[in-house]
Amino acid sequence: MPKTTRNGLGEFLRSRREKLSPEAVGLPDRRRRRTPGLRREEVAELAGIGVDWYIRLEQGRAVSPSAATLDALARVLRMDEVEKNHLRTLARGPHHRPFVREQVPEAIRHLIAGLDRPAYVTGRRLDLLAWNDAAAELFTGFVRLPDEDRNVLRYLLLDPQARRLFGPGWPEEARRVVARFRTAHDLWPADPSFVALAAGLRRDCPEFAAWWTQHPILTSGNGRKTLHHPEQGVRTFSYATFQANDHPALQLSLYTPL
């Protein structure tokens, strides 16, 4: 299982630093490098901060970066808006309250039950909390899982039927969902609920460990998915995700047939 740590900020910075080449930021690469990416001193110099201070930041020591410092690091490390927001969130520190699985209000349950297209609701940990009949018919693995294992990650990464359903598009979809989970995990890095889920995925899904070390970040998404259903045949959907205003931990995923 990945090392459990409260230093999500340092791990995130290091993952982005190791992805960048000197050429990408306009630096000459004259010295042989034992590890990929930029050196810590290079990041510090480009961001205009002290090397020792940046090292303490990556190591998770008690330092409080200013907004200006975070903006400078995001600029140097070529972060997009989603990554910038995640960096700011991590700088505030992880959640210390225990994670509690969310409950879906009856109004939202009635909403998705009345939809004529597949729809389901997930929580922060990607637990599957509610779905309609159309979703159950499309993702038949949902209804087979016991309640404690009813999680989009566990279904997608561990159920052989899910791999067949997504076909050639399975790796891309799996990486996308891992990125959503990693974004939430960084805020509960030592919580038993998140630790246990990540441990089980690392143990049972061969691809998970490599994706995890890349520290992918994603909050939501939309696009197209082509599914290979054993009874419905090959079907293409546009999908979109929506956050509940009164319950921001809940996310609605909606599939529209094309």
Secondary structure, 3 states (H helix, E strand, C coil): CCCCCCCHHHHHHHHHHHHCCHHHHCCCCCCCCCCCCCCHHHHHHHHCCCHHHHHHHHCCCCCCCCHHHHHHHHHHCCCCHHHHHHHHHHHCCCCCCCCCCCCCCHHHHHHHHCCCCCEEEECCCCEEEEECHHHHHHCCHHHHCCHHHCEHHHHHHHCHHHHHHHHHHHHHHHHHHHHHHHHHHCCCCCCHHHHHHHHHHHHHCCCHHHHHHCCCCCCCCEEEEEEEECCCEEEEEEEEEEECCCCCCCEEEEEEEC
